[in-house]
Amino acid sequence: MPLVQYDNFIWILVACHALNANRISKIVFATQEEEPLPEYEGIQTMAVQDSELLDRLQTELDNGQWIVDLDLDYFFDADGKDLIYGPDQIEEICSVIRNHLHRGHISALTIALSPSCSGEWPKAVEVCELVCETLGLNFPVNHLRERI
C-alpha cells in the first residue's frame, strides 16, 4: 500500500503539524461539497465558495508558504461525469497558481486526477494536460494516455 494516497495525505500534514511545533496554521478548502469542514487542533480551517475562488487564491497565496493540492474533480459536477468549468476558467485558476508557484509562495504542489470523480481516465487526463500546460509543468501526460 502506498504511503501517500488520495485519502490520507491531509492526515500526514496534520501529524507533521503536531510534531513540528505548529508549522501549519491554516487549511483552506475550495470544494463543491456542502459538508462541514474537518477541525484540527491549532489549525484554522476555512471554506472558499466558487464565486470567491480567484480572489481568495490570490489573497491567501500572497501570505506565507503553501502546500497546494489541486484536485481535478473540483472542475467536475457532483456526479463526476461532466465538466462544470470551461477551459478558460480552468486556465484562469491555474494561472493564479502558476504565478504564485514561480514567486516561491507554493512549497509543494500536488495534482490529483481522481478519475472516478473526473469523468474517468480520458477526461481526467485531458484536464490534467490543460492544467499542466497552464502551470508550465513538464508532466508526462502522454505516458498516462498510453495506459488508458
C-alpha positions, 0 to 999 in steps of 0.5 A, spaced: 500 500 500 502 506 498 504 511 503 501 517 500 494 516 497 488 520 495 485 519 502 490 520 507 495 525 505 491 531 509 492 526 515 500 526 514 500 534 514 496 534 520 501 529 524 507 533 521 503 539 524 503 536 531 510 534 531 513 540 528 511 545 533 505 548 529 508 549 522 501 549 519 496 554 521 491 554 516 487 549 511 483 552 506 478 548 502 475 550 495 470 544 494 463 543 491 461 539 497 456 542 502 459 538 508 462 541 514 469 542 514 474 537 518 477 541 525 484 540 527 487 542 533 491 549 532 489 549 525 484 554 522 480 551 517 476 555 512 471 554 506 472 558 499 465 558 495 466 558 487 464 565 486 470 567 491 475 562 488 480 567 484 480 572 489 481 568 495 487 564 491 490 570 490 489 573 497 491 567 501 497 565 496 500 572 497 501 570 505 506 565 507 508 558 504 503 553 501 502 546 500 497 546 494 493 540 492 489 541 486 484 536 485 481 535 478 474 533 480 473 540 483 472 542 475 467 536 475 459 536 477 457 532 483 456 526 479 463 526 476 461 525 469 461 532 466 465 538 466 462 544 470 468 549 468 470 551 461 477 551 459 478 558 460 476 558 467 480 552 468 486 556 465 484 562 469 485 558 476 491 555 474 494 561 472 493 564 479 497 558 481 502 558 476 504 565 478 504 564 485 508 557 484 514 561 480 514 567 486 516 561 491 509 562 495 507 554 493 512 549 497 509 543 494 504 542 489 500 536 488 495 534 482 490 529 483 486 526 477 481 522 481 478 519 475 472 516 478 470 523 480 473 526 473 469 523 468 474 517 468 481 516 465 480 520 458 477 526 461 481 526 467 487 526 463 485 531 458 484 536 464 490 534 467 494 536 460 490 543 460 492 544 467 499 542 466 500 546 460 497 552 464 502 551 470 508 550 465 509 543 468 513 538 464 508 532 466 508 526 462 501 526 460 502 522 454 505 516 458 498 516 462 494 516 455 498 510 453 495 506 459 488 508 458 
